[in-house]
Amino acid sequence: MAIAEYTLQDLGWDDSFVEAFAELKEPDHIAARVAIEHRKSYLVYTPGGDFGATISGRLAHTARYEAELPKVGDWVTVSRPDEVGPAIIHNVLKRRNSFGRKAPGKPQDEQVLAANVDVVFIVQGLDRGFNPRSLERYLVTVRESGVEPITVLNKTDISSEVSLVLSQAESVAPGTRVIATSALTAEGVDSLRPLLLPRKTYAFVGPSGVGKSTLINRMLGREAQITREVRLIDAKGMHATTHRELLMMPGGSLLIDTPGMRAFQLWGGIEGLNEVFPDIHELGVNCRFRDCSHTVEAGCAVLEAAESGKLNPERLLSYQKLSKELEYQKSKWDATARREKQRRSRELGRAINRYHQRKNDNDK
């Protein structure tokens, strides 16, 4: 997609990125926004056009974790050594925000799904039964990143319980807008379009097969994204989108499509959990112990509310499960951080010893 007619501001550039770019003091580099990441190959958008890109050796070497490498939505600095080869990405500008999940198979690493986002649309399908627990997982991660979530219940054309599910979604997503749509018939899509403002960035996330790509195609007015049918044998989704991609919408907004995820393990802290479960957080203020886990403690106001019927026991059970998962993840991350700090300390000690050894040899 050629975008030479767009400015940096059209791509979401603002004063905070201007300052971050100026601090690097690299006048030979230009600013670009990452549109596609695919196995360490990238497509970046600039006012001068869109280019294939790779990361510099220095950036690859200094990145301690996968999450520190360029991700879709990132602002980066690039150079073009020649007009034929790919651009080179040298730096990732400080992110305004990012959200992601625990990287599959990597207990101490985050898989960043999108960066520098204004709103995240969490899409859930109505063709296989609404799952409040799945929605809570997405909400916790998005809230933790400081991004506004909007819940989209898609496939109303094949659901006979839309009103009931809307009520359930609103109960597990307090303070969050919930919109019902059908990408197939376009029902409810007109409620989404006014929410997409020019120069703002939006991301669509959700499980496989909920119709994210079909919904995006409907809003684009063209078949930009590949779509596939859900397997009828088990109603499970098949991955239509295989990589994250930043798209330019007709009204000037920017939209990030992400692959469907069959597993969404949490990544983040306790703040997102408290925002998704404000009722439990408020009840916890009255617990006997300040560090109450709301599981077995005597004098726990949360447990008392669940026993009296004031709090839905299923909601409490979900909170306990997510809280335990976050605590376990934090313990793993802290252990990894300690090992990394010790490793760097040893490297520094060895470097100092080598310096003094060379100095002594030169003084002889």
N, C-alpha and C positions, 0 to 999 in steps of 0.2 A: 504494500500500500504506500504510494508516494504521498509524502506529507510536506513537500517543500513550501506550500502556501501557508503553513502554520508557524507561529512564533513560539518561543520558549514558554511564554505565558499561557498560550493555548494548550500547552502540554502539562500545565500545572505548576510551572515555575513561579516562585514568589520571593519576597525579600529574605526569608530565612535561608534559602538556597543560594541567593546572591552572596550573602555574607560567608557561607560555608565555602563557596567556590573561590572567593577572593582570598580567604585565609590560606589556601593552598599555594598561591603565588606561582602558578604555572601558566604563563600567558600563551604558551604554544598549544595548550590543550583547549578543547571546547566542551561545553556541557551537553549531555545527552540523557535521554530517559530510556531505561531498559524496557523493551516491549515483549521480548520472548527470551526465555532461557531454556536451552535444550542440550543437556550433556556437555556443559561448559562452552557451548556455542551460544551466541547472543544475536539478537536483532535490536538495534538502538534507533531511537527517533531523534532527529535534530531538525532545526529549521532548514538545513541544507539538504535534507533527504534522509532516508532510512538506510542503515548500513549493517552488514554482518560484522561481528566483533568477537574478539577473544580477549582474555585477561592477560595482563603483563606478568612476566615471571616474578617480579617483585611482589605484586599483589597476591599471586598464588602462594608465594613463600611465607608472607607475613600473616596471612589469614589463619588464625588459630582454629577456627571452627568453620564448618560449611556455611553457617548462617552469616558469616562476615563477608562472603563473596557476593557479587551482584545478584539481585533478585528482581523479578518483574515489579515495576513501579519505582525502582531505585533511580536516583539521579547519580550520574557518574561523570568522570572526566575522561575524554578520549582523545587520541591523536590518530591521524591517518598518514602513515609513512609513505603511502603511494595511492594512486587513484584506482588501483586494481585489487590489491589485497584487502583483507579485513581491517577494520579499525581496531585500535588497541585500547582496552579499558585500563586506566591507571589507578583511579581512586573511586571509592564509593562515598558520596557525600552523606553526612550524618542524617539518619532517617528521622522524620517527624514521628513516625510510628511504624510498627510492623505487627503482623499477627501470623501465627503458625501453629503447628502441632509438634509433638515429639517425633523426631525422625524415626521412621520404621527401622528397627534393627540397630538403632544407635541410642542407647539409654541416656546419654549425656549431650545430645545434640538436638537442635531445633531445626525443623524444616519450615523455612519462611515461605508462606503462601503468597503474600503480597506486601508491598511496602508503600508508605506515604499515601494512605487511603483515607478518604473522608467518611465513607459509609460502607458497611458490609451488609449485603443482602444474604440472609441465611435461608436457603431454599429447602423446603421439605415436601415430599410427595404425599398425595392422598390416595394413591392406588394400592397401598399395602398396609394401611393402618398407620395412623399418626403415632410417632414415638416421642413422648415428652422428654425422655431421658437423653435422646440424641440431640434434641434442640438445646437442652440445658448445657451440654458439653460445648457446643459451638458458641453459645451465649457467654459462657465463662471466659473462653479464650478471647473473644472479640472485646468484651468489656475490659478485660485485663490490659489490652493494648490501648485503651482509651478511645476506641473508635465506636461510633454510633451503629448499633445493629438494627436491621429491619427484617422481620420474619415474613417470608413469602410461602404460602401454602399453595402449591401448584397442583394441577390436574383436577380442578373442581368438576370437570366434565364427566369424570368417572367415579365421583363420590356422592353418596346420598346423605352424608352426615357433615356437611360443610359447616353449618352453624355450631354443631357440637364441638367439632375440632377447633374452630375459631375460638370458642370459649376456653377450651383446654390450653391452647397456645397462649392466650392472653393471661391465663393463670400462672403459667410457668415462665412467662416473659413480662413481668410487671414493668410498666413504663416504656414498653417497646411497641412500636407500631407493628400490627399484624395485617397482612393483605392477602386475600385469596385470589388466585388467578387460574386461568387455563391457557397455557401456551398454544394449545391446539385450536381453540375457538376464539382466542384473544380476549376472553372474559377477564376483566380486572386489570388487563395490561395498561389501559389508559390511566389507571390509578398509579402506576409506576413511573410513567414517562415524566410527569411534572416534578418528580423528585430528583431527576437527573439534571443538575445545573451545569452550565458551561464552565470548563476549566477545573471542575471537581472530579475526583477519582472515586470510583465505586468498584467493589469486588463482589462477585457471586460465588458462594461456597455452598457445599452441601453433599450429601451422600450420592453415590452413583445412581443414575437412572431417575433422578427426580425432575429432569427436564430443564436444567440450567441452560444448556446450549440452545434448545428449542425456544426457550423464553427470550434469550438474547437475540436470536435470529428474528423473532417476532418484533422486537423493539428496533432492531437495525433495519428491518424491512427488506432483508436479503439473506441468503443462505451463506453467512460468513463462517459459521461453525458447523462441523460435521455432527450429525445426530444419528442415533441408533435406537432401535426398538428395545424395550425391556423384555428380558426372557420371560415368556408366558409360563414356563414350567414352575418357576419359583418367585416370579415378580422381582428378581434381582436386576439391578442396573448393569449395563455394559458400558465401559468407559468410552464416551464419545470424544471428550477432550483429553488429549494425552499430555499436554503441557499447558502452563499458564501463559496467557497472552493479554496484552494491553490493546484494547480496541478503541478507535475514535467513533463516537456516536454521532448521529445526524445533527443533534442540537449543540454539539461542542463539548459534551461531557466525555470522560474517559472511563472505560469499563474493563475490569480484569476478570476474565473467565478462568476458572481453575478446574482441574480434573476432579471427577467424583471420587469420594473417599469411602471405603467400606469400613475403615477403622479410623477413629479420630481420638487419639490419646492426648490428654491435656498438656499444655505447656504454659507456664505462667505462675502467678502467685495468688495469694489469698484475697486480694482486693477484688478481682473479677468475680470470685465466688461470692463474696459478700454483696456485690451489686446485683447478682442474679437471684440471690436468696435474701433479700432485705428483711423479710419477715423473721427469718431465723436469726439474722444478725441483730435485729432490734430486740428480740426476745432474750438473746444471749447477754445483753447488758445487765439483766437481772439475775444471772447465774451467781451462785455462791463464790465460785472460783473464777478469777479473771482469765485464766488460760483453759477454761472448760472446753472439752472436746465434744460435748453434747452426745456422749455415748453411754457412759456408765456412772458419771459423777453424781453424788448426792447433792441435792439442792440445785439441780440443773433446770432452769426455767423452760428450756426448749423441750426437754423430755416430758416435763409436766404438761406442757401445752399439747404435745402429741397424745399423751395418755387421756387428757380431758376432751380431746376432739377439736381443740382450738386450732391445731396445726395438723395438716394431712400427714399421716405416718409415712406414706410413700415419698412425699417430698423430703421429709427428714432423712429417710433411708438414702435417697439420692444424694443429698448434701453430705452425709457421712461418707459415702463411697467416694465422691469427688474430692472431699477434703483429705481422705486417706491417700488417694492417688497423688495429690499435689505434695503432701508431706513426704511420701516415698521418693518422688521425683526430686524434691529439694535436697534430701539427704544424699542422693546419688550425685547431684550437681555439686554440692558442697565438697564431697569427697574428691571429685574430679578436679575442682578448682584448687584444692589443697595440693594435690599431686602436681598440677601444672605450676603452681607457685614454687614448690620445692624443686621442680625440674629447672625452672628459670633461675632460681637462686644458685643451684649447682653450676649451671652454665656460666652465670656471672662470676662465680668464684673461680672457675677454671680460667675464664678470660683474664681476670685480674692477676692470677698466678702467672699466666703466660706473659702478660705485660711486664711484670716485675722481673721475670726470668730473662726476657730480652733486654731489659734495662740493665740488669746486672752484667749480662754478657757484653753489652756495649761499653760498660764502664771499665771492664778489665783491660 
